[in-house]
Every structure is written in C-alpha cells, then in structure tokens.
Amino acid sequence: MLHLYCVAERVPSGLPRGVVGLGDGPVLLVEEVDRPQAPTLASLRAHHAVIRAGEREGGCLPFRFGETLDDAALSQAWLAEHPGLAASLARVRGRCEFDLKAPVEPVAEPAPGPGAGTRYLESLRAQARGGDRVAAIASTLHAALPAEEMVIDAPAGALAFLVRVEDADAFAARARNVEAPPHWRWSGPWPVYSFAAKWFAPV
C-alpha cells in the first residue's frame, strides 16, 4: 500500500527515508506502508513536511492525509488518467490557499410519525437555500479580494481562494476587513488542498 503525499514537478532533495517519487514528468511522492497511517500529530507533521518539500521544487498538488493507492502499478495508471497534471502544477506554482468556512446545519434524519417526509423535504430545501447564500457570498468576496481562482463547496459552506505567495500578507489583511457573516472563519495560508482535490476528481 502507498501513502500519497502529493504530485510535484520533480523529486525534491532531502526527502525522509522511505519517501520516493514515481513517474517521469509530474511525480507522485509516496511511501510504502503496511496499513493506512493513523492521524497522529507526528504523522500529520511528517505529511505536511513532504508537501512543503514538493512546494520548494515548484508546483505541488497535495493529497489530504490518509489517501492511498494499493501499489506502484496503480500509481502509473493514476498518472496516466490525469494528463492535465503538468498544467495544473504550473497554475499553482508559487501559490497558496486561504479558506473561509461557515457552520452549516446538517440534514437531519426524519423523525418517525406523521409528516416526517414533509419535514425531511423542508430540511433539504433549507440546505439548498444555504448553498445559494454561500455562492452569493463567494461571488462578493471574490470580487473584493486579490485571489486568482476560487473553489466553492456550497453544501459544506466552504470557500477556497488561490493566492500568489507574495500576495498572502495583503490577502490576509484584506480578508480581515471584508464583511463576512458571523461565525465564518478564515484560515491559511495552506498548501492548495482544495484545488488539488477538485483537479484530482474524475471528470
């Protein structure tokens, strides 16, 4: 089993023992493991350190902790199934991500009894209205902030902004001063997790 760290433009120097690069162009940085790694503080830091090493070599598309492939043969197939990786790496070279997350009420399971179906449908409609609100807020914020691209996860109430590293301080300062709804929380700069997840997804 292979623990997946990131896709990088080339294999960085100074990687931890056991971490290798697979592929000739864009490379998968992976480590062979017996079982999925537990998310301890040490393992999360180690995962992040490999991603940061990939970023130092150019573009880097990180995997979220815990993603795996069964073997090296599947890694070659995965690379072949994602022919746009080189272009995606160029898009994120020298970029970072800022996230804005809002609390969104989960869809509740209907309680037994008369009217349960109606209540469930109403909860779905409320979630859809919440998603429309997230999309509207995202449009306003994108126009006000120095970001190049944005990913919207409306059901989760999460927005991600792609920002040039040299603009990160200016973005953070501007973000503190834009009007966002109460209880929404900014975080970053991060590696470009949300953009990588979008581009890794099957078309």
C-alpha positions as CSV (number, residue, x, y, z in Angstrom):
1,M,0.0,0.0,0.0
2,L,1.2,3.5,-0.9
3,H,0.6,6.5,1.3
4,L,0.1,9.5,-1.0
5,Y,1.7,12.9,-0.2
6,C,1.5,15.0,-3.3
7,V,2.1,15.4,-7.0
8,A,5.2,17.5,-7.6
9,E,7.1,18.8,-10.7
10,R,10.2,16.8,-9.7
11,V,11.6,14.8,-6.8
12,P,12.8,17.1,-4.1
13,S,16.1,16.6,-2.4
14,G,16.3,15.7,1.3
15,L,13.1,13.6,1.5
16,P,12.6,11.5,4.6
17,R,13.7,7.9,4.3
18,G,11.1,5.8,2.6
19,V,9.5,8.6,0.6
20,V,10.1,8.2,-3.2
21,G,8.9,9.8,-6.4
22,L,7.1,7.7,-9.0
23,G,6.8,8.9,-12.6
24,D,8.9,10.6,-15.2
25,G,7.2,14.0,-15.6
26,P,5.0,15.1,-12.8
27,V,5.9,12.7,-10.0
28,L,3.8,11.1,-7.2
29,L,5.6,11.4,-3.8
30,V,4.6,8.3,-1.9
31,E,5.7,6.0,0.9
32,E,5.1,2.3,1.1
33,V,3.2,1.4,4.3
34,D,1.6,-1.8,5.7
35,R,-1.7,-0.1,6.5
36,P,-3.3,3.3,6.4
37,Q,-1.4,5.7,8.7
38,A,-3.2,6.9,11.9
39,P,-3.6,10.7,12.0
40,T,-1.3,11.4,14.9
41,L,0.4,14.8,15.4
42,A,3.7,13.3,14.3
43,S,2.3,11.7,11.1
44,L,0.4,14.8,10.2
45,R,3.5,16.9,10.6
46,A,5.5,14.4,8.5
47,H,2.9,14.5,5.8
48,H,2.9,18.3,5.7
49,A,6.8,18.4,5.6
50,V,6.9,16.3,2.5
51,I,4.3,18.6,0.8
52,R,6.4,21.6,1.8
53,A,9.4,20.0,0.2
54,G,7.4,19.5,-3.0
55,E,6.4,23.2,-3.0
56,R,10.1,24.2,-2.8
57,E,10.7,22.5,-6.2
58,G,7.9,24.3,-8.0
59,G,4.2,23.4,-8.4
60,C,2.8,21.0,-5.8
61,L,-0.7,19.4,-5.7
62,P,-1.2,17.9,-2.2
63,F,-3.3,14.9,-1.2
64,R,-5.2,15.2,2.1
65,F,-3.8,12.9,4.8
66,G,-4.8,9.3,4.6
67,E,-5.3,8.9,0.8
68,T,-3.7,5.7,-0.5
69,L,-3.1,3.5,-3.6
70,D,-2.7,-0.2,-3.5
71,D,0.6,-0.4,-5.3
72,A,3.1,1.2,-7.7
73,A,1.4,-0.2,-10.8
74,L,-1.8,1.6,-9.9
75,S,0.2,4.8,-9.4
76,Q,1.3,4.7,-13.0
77,A,-2.3,4.2,-14.1
78,W,-3.4,7.1,-11.9
79,L,-0.8,9.4,-13.5
80,A,-2.0,8.3,-17.0
81,E,-5.6,9.0,-16.0
82,H,-4.7,12.6,-15.1
83,P,-3.0,14.1,-18.3
84,G,-3.5,17.7,-17.2
85,L,-1.2,17.5,-14.1
86,A,1.6,19.5,-15.7
87,A,-0.8,22.4,-16.5
88,S,-2.3,22.2,-13.0
89,L,1.2,22.3,-11.4
90,A,2.0,25.4,-13.4
91,R,-1.2,27.0,-12.2
92,V,-0.3,26.5,-8.5
93,R,3.4,27.3,-8.8
94,G,4.2,30.0,-6.2
95,R,0.6,29.9,-4.9
96,C,-1.1,29.1,-1.6
97,E,-4.7,28.7,-0.4
98,F,-6.8,30.6,2.1
99,D,-10.1,29.0,3.3
100,L,-13.3,30.5,4.7
101,K,-15.6,28.1,6.4
102,A,-19.1,28.6,7.7
103,P,-21.2,26.4,10.0
104,V,-23.8,24.7,8.0
105,E,-26.6,22.7,9.7
106,P,-26.5,19.0,8.6
107,V,-29.6,17.5,7.0
108,A,-31.4,15.8,9.9
109,E,-32.9,12.3,9.5
110,P,-36.7,12.5,9.6
111,A,-38.3,11.6,12.9
112,P,-40.9,8.9,12.8
113,G,-44.6,9.8,12.7
114,P,-47.0,11.8,10.5
115,G,-45.3,14.5,8.4
116,A,-41.8,13.0,8.6
117,G,-41.4,13.1,4.8
118,T,-42.6,16.7,4.6
119,R,-40.1,17.8,7.3
120,Y,-37.3,16.0,5.5
121,L,-38.0,17.7,2.3
122,E,-38.1,21.1,4.1
123,S,-34.7,20.4,5.5
124,L,-33.4,19.7,2.0
125,R,-34.9,22.9,0.7
126,A,-33.3,24.8,3.6
127,Q,-29.9,23.3,2.8
128,A,-30.3,24.3,-0.9
129,R,-31.1,27.9,0.2
130,G,-28.0,27.9,2.4
131,G,-25.9,26.7,-0.6
132,D,-27.3,29.6,-2.7
133,R,-26.3,32.0,0.1
134,V,-22.8,30.6,0.2
135,A,-22.5,31.0,-3.6
136,A,-23.7,34.6,-3.4
137,I,-21.3,35.5,-0.6
138,A,-18.4,33.8,-2.5
139,S,-19.1,36.0,-5.6
140,T,-19.0,39.1,-3.4
141,L,-15.8,38.1,-1.7
142,H,-14.0,37.0,-4.8
143,A,-14.6,40.5,-6.3
144,A,-13.2,42.2,-3.2
145,L,-10.1,40.0,-2.6
146,P,-6.9,39.6,-4.6
147,A,-7.4,35.9,-5.4
148,E,-6.8,34.3,-8.8
149,E,-9.3,31.4,-8.5
150,M,-11.9,30.1,-6.1
151,V,-13.4,26.8,-5.2
152,I,-16.9,26.7,-3.7
153,D,-18.2,23.8,-1.7
154,A,-21.6,25.1,-1.0
155,P,-23.1,22.1,0.8
156,A,-20.2,22.2,3.3
157,G,-20.2,26.0,3.5
158,A,-16.5,26.2,2.5
159,L,-14.7,28.6,0.1
160,A,-11.1,28.3,-1.0
161,F,-9.1,31.1,-2.6
162,L,-5.9,30.6,-4.7
163,V,-3.4,33.4,-3.9
164,R,0.1,34.2,-5.0
165,V,2.5,33.6,-2.1
166,E,3.9,37.1,-2.4
167,D,0.3,38.4,-2.0
168,A,-0.5,36.3,1.0
169,D,0.0,39.1,3.6
170,A,-2.1,41.5,1.6
171,F,-4.8,38.9,1.1
172,A,-4.9,38.2,4.9
173,A,-5.1,41.9,5.7
174,R,-7.9,42.5,3.2
175,A,-9.8,39.4,4.4
176,R,-9.8,40.7,7.9
177,N,-11.6,43.8,6.7
178,V,-14.1,42.4,4.3
179,E,-17.6,41.8,5.7
180,A,-18.3,38.2,6.2
181,P,-21.3,36.6,8.0
182,P,-20.9,36.0,11.8
183,H,-19.2,32.7,12.8
184,W,-17.4,32.3,9.4
185,R,-13.7,31.6,10.0
186,W,-10.7,32.3,7.8
187,S,-7.6,30.1,7.9
188,G,-4.4,30.0,5.8
189,P,-2.1,30.2,4.1
190,W,-2.2,26.4,3.3
191,P,-1.0,24.2,0.5
192,V,-3.6,24.1,-2.2
193,Y,-5.6,21.2,-0.9
194,S,-9.0,22.3,-2.2
195,F,-7.8,23.0,-5.7
196,A,-5.9,19.7,-5.9
197,A,-9.0,17.8,-4.8
198,K,-11.0,19.5,-7.5
199,W,-8.5,18.7,-10.2
200,F,-7.9,15.1,-9.0
201,A,-11.6,14.3,-9.1
202,P,-12.8,12.1,-12.0
203,V,-14.3,14.2,-14.9
